[in-house]
């Protein structure tokens, strides 16, 4: 199991310059955890920058993986993680999910640089 951060999904769905680098991690649907905040960010950005149709298609694809809801345990872990690692809320939510589930995150977001369980793409 692993997590692909929002930037990876956005690269893939918009055929960005890192789309091919993220493809191997995104094609493993049965091994993907999708934090709810990642679903939120991808939908919002695709709808704003490309189209609602593309955003809805992306959500449909992402929902074929395991969606992780934002609930109390995760909320408290994310708050602690934000404080300990100086992370913004969304990044803390993603990182806390990885910590709770003990899985790798694939991202190109420099804010995750140097954290355990993070692979920079």
N, C-alpha and C positions, 0 to 999 in steps of 0.2 A: 504494500500500500504506500501511496505517496500523495503529496499535494502539489498542484501547479498554481502558483500565485496568479492574481488577476492579469499581471503584465504578460504572462505566458499565453493565457487564453486569448487576450486581445491581439497579440502578435499572430496567433494561429488563425483566428477568425477574420482578421483583416489582411491576411497574407503579408505581414510585416517582414522586415529583414531577418528576424530571428524565428520565423515560423518553422523553418526546417529543423532548427535546433530543438524546438519544443515538441515537435511532432512525435518522437518516440515515447515521450512521457504522456502525451494526451491520447494516444491511440490505445492505451491500455485501460480501457473503460472500467473493467472489473477491479482494477487496482488503484483507482482514483478516489480520493476523498475531496469533496468540494464544500469548504466552509460557506455558510450562507452569505457572509459578507463578500466573498468572491463572486457568487452569483449576482448579488446586488451591483457590484462595481462593473462587472462585464455587461450586464443588461443596460445599465445606465449609460455607460460610455458608448456602447455600440448604437444604442437608440439615438443618442445625441449626435454622434459623429458620422454614422452610416445610415441606418434606417431602423424603424420599429420592426419590420419584417426580419431583418438580419438579427436583431436582438432576440426576438422570439425564437428563431431557429437555433440560436446559440444556447438559449435556456433549455430548449428541448434536448439538445445534445448533452449538455452538462448534467441534466437530470437523469441520464442513463448511468451516471456514477453515483456514489454514496454521498448524499447531501447531509452535511453536519449542521444541525440547527444551533442557533445562538441561545443557549440556556444558562441557568444560574452558575453552574460549575465552570463553564467556559467563560462566562462574563467575569467572574472573580479571578480566574487564572489569567485572563487577558489584561485585567487591570494591574495585577502584580507584574506581569511580563512587561507591560508598558513602562511601569516605574523602574524596573530593574534594568531594562535595555534601552530606555529612551526611545520607544517606538510610538508612532501615531496609532490611533485607535484601530483602524482597519488592519494595519500590519501586526499589531499586538494580537488581534483576534485570529489572524492566520497562524501566527507563530505559536500562540497558546494551543491551537488545535493540533499542531504538529507535536508539541510537547505532550499533550494529553494522550494522543494516539501513538506516540513514539514512531513517527514517520518523517521521511525526508520532504523538504520543500524545494521545489525548483522555481527559481525566480531570476529576474535581471534587475531587481530593485536593490540598489546599493545600500539602502537602509538596513538590509538583512546581513550585510557583509560581516563575516567573522563569527556569526552565531552558530552554535552546534545545530546539526540537522538541516543546515541550509546549503544548497548547491547553487552557485551563481551560474547562470547560463549566459 
